[in-house]
């Protein structure tokens, strides 16, 4: 089965957007996102897919939607995360990366193996929330901090988490 990763930039109060688009301009995070997703199969909600029109160069997007009539201009429509994982696995893809939005993240979270999260030092106050992350289920494995500078209005930290598969009880 393909490995399932979620990649997201999340505000300090847990939001990914104010309803559409990304609410901040972080060039180093954008570069990180492009490098991480390069050449991979992506799972996106329909609105996120439409907002990223023109962005797919070497990706194979799978669009998660309940609308049977939706026909993507590139990629394929899927009706569930499980269907997307099956398609990626049958195509010998080692990883499927969920790129948003909120509904796609919520649907994929129970099956996720990895979270690649950019924690942005900004309070949005409302908008589209990223699913809650139970810290007992996730272990940070990498951490890269970026401070405020001339190109970035907010500091941020990119953290990769692996799901904790098994917890041993203390003897």
N, CA, C and O of each residue as an XYZ file, in Angstrom:
684
protein
N       0.844     -1.185      0.000
C       0.000      0.000      0.000
C       0.887      1.244      0.000
O       1.902      1.288      0.694
N       0.503      2.246     -0.774
C       1.250      3.503     -0.830
C       1.262      4.168      0.546
O       0.294      4.087      1.303
N       2.353      4.810      0.843
C       2.537      5.571      2.072
C       1.688      6.837      1.949
O       1.694      7.463      0.889
N       0.961      7.233      2.993
C       0.090      8.407      2.920
C       0.648      9.532      3.780
O       0.819      9.383      4.990
N       0.932     10.667      3.129
C       1.455     11.845      3.813
C       0.485     13.004      3.648
O      -0.190     13.126      2.626
N       0.424     13.848      4.665
C      -0.317     15.103      4.593
C       0.706     16.217      4.670
O       1.566     16.202      5.551
N       0.631     17.187      3.762
C       1.510     18.350      3.810
C       0.626     19.575      3.938
O      -0.315     19.757      3.166
N       0.936     20.423      4.928
C       0.088     21.585      5.183
C       0.851     22.665      5.918
O       1.773     22.387      6.685
N       0.450     23.907      5.672
C       0.903     25.041      6.469
C      -0.270     25.417      7.366
O      -1.387     25.622      6.892
N      -0.003     25.506      8.671
C      -1.064     25.685      9.663
C      -0.727     26.861     10.570
O       0.399     26.988     11.050
N      -1.719     27.719     10.798
C      -1.514     28.870     11.684
C      -1.360     28.404     13.127
O      -1.663     27.258     13.457
N      -0.888     29.301     13.975
C      -0.682     28.976     15.387
C      -1.984     28.575     16.074
O      -1.955     27.882     17.091
N      -3.130     29.003     15.530
C      -4.413     28.621     16.110
C      -5.133     27.539     15.302
O      -6.333     27.332     15.483
N      -4.413     26.847     14.414
C      -4.925     25.636     13.781
C      -5.661     25.776     12.467
O      -6.377     24.854     12.078
N      -5.519     26.888     11.767
C      -6.227     27.093     10.499
C      -5.277     27.011      9.307
O      -4.104     27.370      9.405
N      -5.813     26.527      8.166
C      -5.007     26.431      6.948
C      -5.328     27.543      5.955
O      -4.530     27.831      5.063
N      -6.498     28.169      6.108
C      -6.867     29.283      5.231
C      -8.043     30.032      5.839
O      -8.612     29.635      6.856
N      -8.382     31.124      5.181
C      -9.561     31.888      5.587
C     -10.751     31.547      4.709
O     -11.768     32.238      4.752
N     -10.640     30.499      3.918
C     -11.737     30.065      3.059
C     -11.280     29.688      1.667
O     -11.825     28.764      1.063
N     -10.284     30.392      1.150
C      -9.701     30.016     -0.132
C      -8.280     30.541     -0.180
O      -7.967     31.585      0.392
N      -7.442     29.817     -0.857
C      -6.052     30.235     -0.990
C      -5.259     30.114      0.298
O      -5.783     29.736      1.346
N      -3.993     30.443      0.189
C      -3.082     30.402      1.327
C      -2.999     31.814      1.898
O      -2.763     32.755      1.140
N      -3.184     31.998      3.203
C      -3.271     33.340      3.776
C      -1.928     34.029      4.058
O      -1.911     35.093      4.677
N      -0.823     33.456      3.626
C       0.482     34.070      3.866
C       1.382     33.781      2.680
O       1.139     32.849      1.914
N       2.413     34.580      2.538
C       3.385     34.383      1.465
C       4.720     34.045      2.118
O       5.402     34.918      2.654
N       5.081     32.768      2.065
C       6.318     32.282      2.666
C       7.140     31.581      1.576
O       6.994     30.374      1.382
N       8.001     32.321      0.863
C       8.740     31.737     -0.265
C       9.514     30.469      0.082
O       9.520     29.526     -0.710
N      10.166     30.420      1.243
C      10.934     29.215      1.601
C      10.008     28.026      1.844
O      10.371     26.891      1.536
N       8.830     28.267      2.386
C       7.875     27.179      2.573
C       7.319     26.727      1.228
O       7.134     25.530      1.008
N       7.052     27.661      0.333
C       6.560     27.315     -1.008
C       7.596     26.449     -1.737
O       7.243     25.468     -2.392
N       8.883     26.823     -1.615
C       9.953     26.017     -2.221
C       9.972     24.622     -1.604
O      10.099     23.625     -2.315
N       9.846     24.555     -0.284
C       9.809     23.260      0.399
C       8.633     22.419     -0.109
O       8.801     21.232     -0.387
N       7.457     23.016     -0.231
C       6.275     22.321     -0.715
C       6.517     21.755     -2.118
O       6.228     20.588     -2.382
N       7.041     22.581     -3.000
C       7.292     22.131     -4.376
C       8.328     21.006     -4.418
O       8.167     20.041     -5.165
N       9.385     21.129     -3.622
C      10.406     20.080     -3.598
C       9.837     18.776     -3.044
O      10.105     17.703     -3.584
N       9.051     18.864     -1.967
C       8.513     17.651     -1.356
C       7.535     16.942     -2.285
O       7.520     15.713     -2.343
N       6.719     17.699     -3.009
C       5.681     17.085     -3.841
C       6.141     16.778     -5.261
O       5.405     16.145     -6.018
N       7.318     17.205     -5.632
C       7.808     17.044     -7.002
C       7.704     15.595     -7.481
O       8.226     14.677     -6.848
N       7.027     15.412     -8.600
C       6.917     14.109     -9.241
C       6.000     13.128     -8.547
O       5.944     11.965     -8.948
N       5.278     13.549     -7.521
C       4.454     12.620     -6.742
C       2.977     12.677     -7.134
O       2.518     13.617     -7.783
N       2.269     11.662     -6.726
C       0.819     11.652     -6.842
C       0.265     12.452     -5.673
O       0.709     12.309     -4.534
N      -0.722     13.304     -5.981
C      -1.301     14.194     -4.988
C      -2.789     13.909     -4.837
O      -3.466     13.552     -5.800
N      -3.284     14.069     -3.620
C      -4.721     13.983     -3.360
C      -5.172     15.349     -2.886
O      -4.636     15.898     -1.924
N      -6.180     15.897     -3.587
C      -6.671     17.234     -3.282
C      -8.188     17.256     -3.332
O      -8.818     16.512     -4.083
N      -8.754     18.127     -2.515
C     -10.168     18.415     -2.643
C     -10.386     19.216     -3.923
O      -9.446     19.792     -4.471
N     -11.620     19.247     -4.392
C     -11.916     19.903     -5.676
C     -11.559     21.391     -5.665
O     -10.968     21.886     -6.624
N     -11.908     22.112     -4.592
C     -11.612     23.546     -4.547
C     -10.107     23.797     -4.555
O      -9.637     24.685     -5.266
N      -9.352     23.037     -3.783
C      -7.893     23.185     -3.765
C      -7.322     22.890     -5.147
O      -6.443     23.607     -5.626
N      -7.816     21.846     -5.779
C      -7.387     21.486     -7.131
C      -7.611     22.656     -8.093
O      -6.724     23.010     -8.871
N      -8.803     23.249     -8.031
C      -9.115     24.356     -8.933
C      -8.267     25.590     -8.630
O      -7.906     26.329     -9.546
N      -7.944     25.822     -7.349
C      -7.090     26.952     -6.981
C      -5.657     26.748     -7.465
O      -4.925     27.719     -7.654
N      -5.251     25.497     -7.666
C      -3.881     25.197     -8.092
C      -3.775     25.006     -9.606
O      -2.768     24.489    -10.090
N      -4.787     25.412    -10.353
C      -4.770     25.292    -11.813
C      -3.483     25.887    -12.373
O      -3.089     26.994    -12.005
N      -2.836     25.148    -13.259
C      -1.597     25.596    -13.866
C      -0.354     25.208    -13.083
O       0.764     25.407    -13.557
N      -0.534     24.659    -11.898
C       0.588     24.322    -11.032
C       1.125     22.924    -11.295
O       2.302     22.661    -11.048
N       0.280     22.021    -11.795
C       0.664     20.610    -11.947
C       1.544     20.427    -13.171
O       1.078     20.523    -14.306
N       2.817     20.163    -12.929
C       3.768     19.961    -14.029
C       4.140     18.487    -14.144
O       3.967     17.876    -15.198
N       4.644     17.929    -13.065
C       5.080     16.534    -13.078
C       4.349     15.731    -12.007
O       4.876     14.750    -11.483
N       3.141     16.157    -11.693
C       2.341     15.500    -10.662
C       1.192     14.729    -11.307
O       0.835     14.959    -12.463
N       0.636     13.827    -10.542
C      -0.585     13.140    -10.965
C      -1.627     13.428     -9.882
O      -1.658     12.745     -8.858
N      -2.487     14.443    -10.104
C      -3.470     14.766     -9.079
C      -4.677     13.828     -9.092
O      -5.204     13.468    -10.145
N      -5.088     13.450     -7.896
C      -6.337     12.719     -7.698
C      -7.249     13.693     -6.945
O      -6.883     14.210     -5.889
N      -8.423     13.932     -7.495
C      -9.312     14.941     -6.940
C     -10.433     14.251     -6.181
O     -11.213     13.489     -6.752
N     -10.499     14.529     -4.888
C     -11.488     13.933     -3.999
C     -12.766     14.759     -4.070
O     -12.796     15.911     -3.638
N     -13.826     14.156     -4.621
C     -15.096     14.860     -4.760
C     -16.249     13.864     -4.778
O     -16.104     12.713     -5.187
N     -17.392     14.349     -4.321
C     -18.613     13.520     -4.377
C     -19.388     13.759     -5.667
O     -20.374     13.073     -5.936
N     -18.949     14.725     -6.461
C     -19.632     15.071     -7.704
C     -19.188     14.130     -8.820
O     -18.088     14.271     -9.355
N     -20.052     13.164     -9.173
C     -19.730     12.185    -10.228
C     -19.531     12.839    -11.588
O     -18.893     12.260    -12.468
N     -20.066     14.025    -11.765
C     -19.991     14.689    -13.074
C     -18.707     15.498    -13.234
O     -18.385     15.945    -14.335
N     -17.969     15.686    -12.131
C     -16.745     16.486    -12.218
C     -15.693     15.742    -13.031
O     -15.369     14.592    -12.735
N     -15.163     16.404    -14.058
C     -14.112     15.827    -14.905
C     -12.903     16.760    -14.820
O     -12.955     17.881    -15.324
N     -11.821     16.311    -14.191
C     -10.635     17.171    -14.064
C      -9.924     17.346    -15.405
O      -9.927     16.443    -16.241
N      -9.316     18.517    -15.602
C      -8.564     18.773    -16.837
C      -7.249     18.006    -16.849
O      -6.682     17.762    -17.914
N      -6.758     17.623    -15.665
C      -5.577     16.774    -15.549
C      -5.769     15.933    -14.287
O      -6.271     16.427    -13.277
N      -5.375     14.684    -14.349
C      -5.542     13.800    -13.195
C      -6.849     13.017    -13.259
O      -7.461     12.877    -14.318
N      -7.262     12.509    -12.092
C      -8.452     11.653    -12.014
C      -9.314     12.030    -10.819
O      -8.815     12.526     -9.810
N     -10.601     11.790    -10.945
C     -11.544     11.993     -9.853
C     -11.587     10.722     -9.026
O     -11.587      9.620     -9.573
N     -11.624     10.875     -7.682
C     -11.806      9.744     -6.773
C     -12.875     10.125     -5.760
O     -13.108     11.305     -5.495
N     -13.520      9.110     -5.202
C     -14.601      9.394     -4.254
C     -14.206      9.113     -2.806
O     -14.991      9.378     -1.895
N     -13.000      8.579     -2.577
C     -12.559      8.312     -1.200
C     -11.039      8.265     -1.134
O     -10.355      8.088     -2.142
N     -10.535      8.429      0.082
C      -9.094      8.316      0.307
C      -8.639      6.892     -0.001
O      -7.572      6.682     -0.577
N      -9.454      5.925      0.385
C      -9.115      4.516      0.118
C      -8.977      4.255     -1.380
O      -8.061      3.549     -1.802
N      -9.877      4.818     -2.185
C      -9.787      4.655     -3.638
C      -8.496      5.287     -4.157
O      -7.822      4.713     -5.011
N      -8.156      6.456     -3.647
C      -6.924      7.131     -4.064
C      -5.693      6.296     -3.704
O      -4.776      6.156     -4.513
N      -5.676      5.742     -2.489
C      -4.556      4.895     -2.076
C      -4.448      3.651     -2.952
O      -3.346      3.236     -3.313
N      -5.578      3.064     -3.289
C      -5.577      1.886     -4.158
C      -5.011      2.228     -5.530
O      -4.188      1.485     -6.065
N      -5.451      3.356     -6.106
C      -4.941      3.766     -7.424
C      -3.431      4.014     -7.374
O      -2.700      3.595     -8.271
N      -2.970      4.695     -6.327
C      -1.537      4.972     -6.196
C      -0.750      3.675     -6.044
O       0.314      3.515     -6.640
N      -1.274      2.756     -5.249
C      -0.604      1.472     -5.027
C      -0.536      0.666     -6.322
O       0.510      0.102     -6.645
N      -1.637      0.608     -7.061
C      -1.667     -0.143     -8.326
C      -0.728      0.464     -9.369
O      -0.256     -0.231    -10.268
N      -0.462      1.763     -9.241
C       0.461      2.435    -10.160
C       1.903      2.397     -9.634
O       2.785      3.075    -10.162
N       2.125      1.592     -8.582
C       3.456      1.448     -7.990
C       4.035      2.761     -7.465
O       5.244      2.989     -7.523
N       3.161      3.611     -6.958
C       3.609      4.860     -6.348
C       3.935      4.595     -4.882
O       3.105      4.044     -4.160
N       5.118      4.974     -4.433
C       5.477      4.710     -3.040
C       4.754      5.626     -2.052
O       4.610      5.283     -0.879
N       4.289      6.812     -2.534
C       3.691      7.782     -1.617
C       2.570      8.541     -2.314
O       2.658      8.868     -3.498
N       1.520      8.811     -1.556
C       0.431      9.686     -1.978
C       0.422     10.850     -1.005
O       0.396     10.644      0.208
N       0.443     12.084     -1.529
C       0.552     13.270     -0.682
C      -0.758     14.057     -0.728
O      -1.204     14.479     -1.795
N      -1.365     14.247      0.437
C      -2.590     15.035      0.550
C      -2.194     16.496      0.725
O      -1.422     16.841      1.620
N      -2.742     17.361     -0.155
C      -2.360     18.773     -0.173
C      -3.498     19.712      0.229
O      -3.344     20.928      0.121
N      -4.611     19.193      0.680
C      -5.720     20.054      1.104
C      -6.927     19.857      0.237
O      -6.887     19.110     -0.740
N      -7.966     20.502      0.576
C      -8.228     21.380      1.681
C      -8.662     20.625      2.940
O      -8.313     19.468      3.171
N      -9.439     21.351      3.728
C      -9.838     20.860      5.036
C     -10.543     19.519      5.001
O     -10.264     18.660      5.837
N     -11.450     19.316      4.057
C     -12.172     18.048      3.949
C     -11.271     16.895      3.571
O     -11.405     15.794      4.105
N     -10.344     17.143      2.642
C      -9.395     16.088      2.239
C      -8.482     15.723      3.405
O      -8.205     14.545      3.631
N      -8.013     16.732      4.147
C      -7.175     16.452      5.309
C      -7.939     15.640      6.354
O      -7.413     14.671      6.900
N      -9.166     16.036      6.624
C      -9.970     15.328      7.638
C     -10.222     13.880      7.226
O     -10.155     12.974      8.057
N     -10.509     13.665      5.950
C     -10.765     12.309      5.471
C      -9.507     11.448      5.507
O      -9.591     10.245      5.754
N      -8.347     12.046      5.265
C      -7.094     11.293      5.174
C      -6.401     11.085      6.521
O      -5.631     10.136      6.673
N      -6.658     11.944      7.488
C      -5.931     11.891      8.767
C      -5.933     10.510      9.424
O      -4.880     10.078      9.894
N      -7.062      9.795      9.480
C      -7.032      8.486     10.152
C      -6.117      7.461      9.472
O      -5.685      6.500     10.109
N      -5.822      7.659      8.188
C      -4.996      6.709      7.441
C      -3.554      7.192      7.245
O      -2.725      6.464      6.699
N      -3.260      8.406      7.685
C      -1.959      9.027      7.414
C      -0.817      8.323      8.138
O      -0.956      7.859      9.269
N       0.314      8.263      7.444
C       1.555      7.717      8.002
C       2.511      8.837      8.405
O       3.318      8.675      9.321
N       2.413      9.982      7.708
C       3.354     11.083      7.930
C       2.601     12.412      7.824
O       1.665     12.557      7.038
N       3.039     13.376      8.640
C       2.565     14.753      8.540
C       3.773     15.628      8.271
O       4.770     15.555      8.989
N       3.690     16.445      7.252
C       4.738     17.414      6.954
C       4.079     18.772      7.164
O       3.380     19.280      6.287
N       4.312     19.350      8.337
C       3.564     20.532      8.734
C       4.455     21.752      8.895
O       5.500     21.704      9.544
N       4.017     22.835      8.292
C       4.648     24.120      8.505
C       3.797     24.842      9.547
O       2.645     25.190      9.290
N       4.370     25.060     10.706
C       3.691     25.759     11.796
C       4.028     27.244     11.652
O       5.158     27.662     11.906
N       3.029     28.039     11.240
C       3.226     29.459     10.961
C       2.890     30.278     12.206
O       1.846     30.081     12.828
N       3.771     31.180     12.553
C       3.592     32.012     13.737
C       2.644     33.181     13.411
O       3.042     34.346     13.394
N       1.390     32.825     13.156
C       0.342     33.804     12.870
C      -0.971     33.280     13.425
O      -1.239     32.080     13.368
N      -1.783     34.167     13.956
C      -3.122     33.821     14.422
C      -4.100     34.257     13.336
O      -4.159     35.438     12.992
N      -4.871     33.308     12.791
C      -5.875     33.656     11.789
C      -7.231     33.965     12.428
O      -7.976     34.804     11.921
N      -7.551     33.299     13.527
C      -8.805     33.574     14.222
C      -9.994     32.781     13.736
O     -10.871     32.441     14.529
N     -10.045     32.480     12.461
C     -11.129     31.648     11.920
C     -10.735     31.195     10.516
O      -9.678     31.564     10.002
N     -11.600     30.389      9.907
C     -11.335     29.897      8.563
C     -11.468     28.397      8.499
O     -12.273     27.802      9.215
N     -10.678     27.789      7.641
C     -10.685     26.339      7.452
C      -9.668     25.736      8.407
O      -8.479     26.051      8.360
N     -10.159     24.870      9.266
C      -9.319     24.292     10.320
C      -8.633     23.014      9.823
O      -9.219     22.222      9.084
N      -7.377     22.836     10.246
C      -6.664     21.578     10.026
C      -7.170     20.604     11.092
O      -7.431     21.023     12.220
N      -7.317     19.312     10.765
C      -7.805     18.360     11.771
C      -6.910     18.346     13.016
O      -5.706     18.585     12.931
N      -7.508     18.067     14.148
C      -6.708     18.018     15.370
C      -5.709     16.858     15.288
O      -5.990     15.803     14.721
N      -4.547     17.096     15.871
C      -3.460     16.116     15.855
C      -3.231     15.664     17.299
O      -2.862     16.464     18.159
N      -3.453     14.391     17.549
C      -3.204     13.828     18.877
C      -1.704     13.583     19.006
O      -1.158     12.693     18.354
N      -1.044     14.369     19.840
C       0.410     14.291     19.967
C       0.903     12.915     20.393
O       2.061     12.580     20.148
N       0.053     12.109     21.025
C       0.463     10.758     21.420
C       0.619      9.842     20.206
O       1.314      8.828     20.277
N      -0.029     10.196     19.090
C       0.020      9.366     17.887
C       1.159      9.738     16.938
O       1.409      9.028     15.965
N       1.851     10.846     17.215
C       2.836     11.361     16.270
C       4.159     11.689     16.966
O       4.190     12.205     18.083
N       5.245     11.370     16.266
C       6.577     11.638     16.782
C       7.307     12.552     15.793
O       7.419     12.209     14.616
N       7.808     13.711     16.249
C       8.570     14.567     15.339
C       9.899     13.911     14.986
O      10.600     13.396     15.857
N      10.240     13.936     13.688
C      11.498     13.321     13.243
C      12.447     14.337     12.613
O      13.659     14.120     12.610
N      11.925     15.439     12.080
C      12.778     16.525     11.587
C      12.132     17.850     11.957
O      10.916     17.949     12.124
N      12.986     18.873     12.081
C      12.494     20.207     12.450
C      13.429     21.227     11.820
O      14.646     21.157     11.991
N      12.850     22.178     11.089
C      13.629     23.222     10.439
C      12.947     24.561     10.687
O      11.843     24.799     10.198
N      13.607     25.442     11.451
C      13.017     26.731     11.817
C      13.473     27.827     10.850
O      14.619     27.843     10.400
N      12.547     28.741     10.542
C      12.830     29.905      9.702
C      12.365     31.145     10.451
O      11.210     31.241     10.865
N      13.267     32.078     10.616
C      12.946     33.309     11.336
C      12.347     34.348     10.388
O      12.446     34.235      9.167
N      11.743     35.333     10.972
C      11.236     36.495     10.256
C      12.403     37.142      9.515
O      13.485     37.299     10.080
N      12.189     37.521      8.249
C      13.228     38.211      7.501
C      12.576     39.087      6.437
O      11.354     39.232      6.422
N      13.367     39.664      5.558
C      12.840     40.577      4.538
C      11.869     39.902      3.574
O      11.013     40.570      2.994
N      11.992     38.578      3.395
C      11.128     37.842      2.467
C       9.947     37.167      3.147
O       9.054     36.660      2.468
N       9.925     37.151      4.479
C       8.911     36.398      5.220
C       8.327     37.269      6.338
O       9.042     37.697      7.245
N       7.026     37.521      6.258
C       6.354     38.349      7.266
C       6.113     37.601      8.570
O       5.778     38.213      9.584
N       6.283     36.267      8.551
C       6.058     35.448      9.738
C       7.186     34.437      9.875
O       7.716     33.943      8.879
N       7.545     34.138     11.105
C       8.466     33.027     11.322
C       7.659     31.731     11.222
O       6.440     31.736     11.399
N       8.339     30.636     10.940
C       7.664     29.348     10.823
C       8.647     28.217     11.058
O       9.862     28.388     10.958
N       8.087     27.056     11.371
C       8.884     25.859     11.607
C       8.279     24.729     10.782
O       7.076     24.476     10.858
N       9.102     24.056     10.001
C       8.646     22.900      9.228
C       9.023     21.661     10.027
O      10.201     21.403     10.279
N       8.003     20.894     10.424
C       8.221     19.690     11.226
C       7.625     18.495     10.489
O       6.489     18.543     10.017
N       8.405     17.430     10.400
C       7.903     16.169      9.848
C       7.633     15.237     11.018
O       8.486     15.027     11.881
N       6.424     14.682     11.027
C       6.002     13.749     12.077
C       5.736     12.389     11.454
O       5.194     12.301     10.352
N       6.113     11.340     12.150
C       5.779      9.965     11.763
C       4.735      9.460     12.754
O       4.801      9.746     13.949
N       3.778      8.710     12.237
C       2.792      8.106     13.136
C       3.480      7.060     14.000
O       4.276      6.260     13.506
N       3.172      7.070     15.278
C       3.694      6.074     16.202
C       2.831      4.834     16.017
O       1.651      4.833     16.368
N       3.420      3.782     15.465
C       2.659      2.572     15.153
C       2.356      1.754     16.395
O       1.234      1.287     16.590
N       3.353      1.590     17.217
C       3.189      0.744     18.391
C       3.801      1.454     19.596
O       4.908      1.987     19.513
N       3.102      1.458     20.677
C       3.645      2.025     21.909
C       3.872      0.875     22.875
O       2.963      0.090     23.143
N       5.070      0.782     23.387
C       5.348     -0.245     24.389
C       4.996      0.293     25.764
O       5.327      1.427     26.109
N       4.343     -0.512     26.516
C       3.998     -0.132     27.895
C       5.216     -0.338     28.776
O       5.981     -1.282     28.578
N       5.395      0.549     29.752
C       6.512      0.415     30.686
C       6.365     -0.855     31.475
O       5.264     -1.199     31.905
N       7.466     -1.561     31.675
C       7.436     -2.838     32.390
C       7.341     -2.631     33.874
O       7.304     -3.601     34.632
